[in-house]
Amino acid sequence: MRHRIAGRRLSRTSDQRRALFRNLIRELYIHERITTTEAKARAVRADAEKLITKAKQGLADGGNRVHAQRQVVAYLNDQTVAKKVFDEIAPRYAERPGGYTRMLKIGKRLGDAADMAILELVDDDVA
């Protein structure tokens, strides 16, 4: 029984899961759109949005940008992607209170019939 156990295991050890999440979030920020399984998209979505919120708080008037940027770099292990989050992505969502990502279901994968989804950053221009 999984009573009071949060998070998704995805049939991986904790180190493999952490690396998978970091890689998926890094690719999402670089390309602003990724195609992955629905389970992975659901698992990664919350962490991706939390990092954008952390960057927004660092950019706020009273926010401490250095501390927030170090926390984002520590999670992503990539300084250039963290710079993109702070310089391009966070200012884009400055007025948005949340919901920075969108998940679109695209059907089943041919090989193993896994449910696939597109995870992308929401574009304010379209709304």
ChimeraX attribute file (.defattr): number of C-alpha atoms within 10 A of each C-alpha:
attribute: neighborCount
match mode: 1-to-1
recipient: residues
	/A:1	4
	/A:2	5
	/A:3	5
	/A:4	6
	/A:5	7
	/A:6	7
	/A:7	7
	/A:8	13
	/A:9	12
	/A:10	13
	/A:11	8
	/A:12	11
	/A:13	9
	/A:14	11
	/A:15	8
	/A:16	13
	/A:17	16
	/A:18	12
	/A:19	13
	/A:20	16
	/A:21	20
	/A:22	19
	/A:23	15
	/A:24	21
	/A:25	24
	/A:26	20
	/A:27	14
	/A:28	20
	/A:29	21
	/A:30	15
	/A:31	10
	/A:32	16
	/A:33	17
	/A:34	19
	/A:35	18
	/A:36	19
	/A:37	19
	/A:38	21
	/A:39	14
	/A:40	20
	/A:41	24
	/A:42	15
	/A:43	15
	/A:44	20
	/A:45	21
	/A:46	13
	/A:47	15
	/A:48	20
	/A:49	17
	/A:50	14
	/A:51	23
	/A:52	23
	/A:53	21
	/A:54	21
	/A:55	28
	/A:56	22
	/A:57	17
	/A:58	19
	/A:59	20
	/A:60	13
	/A:61	8
	/A:62	8
	/A:63	14
	/A:64	13
	/A:65	18
	/A:66	10
	/A:67	13
	/A:68	20
	/A:69	21
	/A:70	14
	/A:71	16
	/A:72	22
	/A:73	17
	/A:74	12
	/A:75	18
	/A:76	20
	/A:77	15
	/A:78	13
	/A:79	14
	/A:80	12
	/A:81	18
	/A:82	26
	/A:83	15
	/A:84	13
	/A:85	23
	/A:86	23
	/A:87	13
	/A:88	12
	/A:89	19
	/A:90	22
	/A:91	16
	/A:92	16
	/A:93	18
	/A:94	16
	/A:95	9
	/A:96	12
	/A:97	8
	/A:98	12
	/A:99	13
	/A:100	22
	/A:101	17
	/A:102	16
	/A:103	18
	/A:104	13
	/A:105	16
	/A:106	14
	/A:107	13
	/A:108	14
	/A:109	13
	/A:110	8
	/A:111	6
	/A:112	7
	/A:113	9
	/A:114	14
	/A:115	15
	/A:116	19
	/A:117	23
	/A:118	16
	/A:119	26
	/A:120	20
	/A:121	19
	/A:122	17
	/A:123	13
	/A:124	10
	/A:125	5
	/A:126	5
	/A:127	5
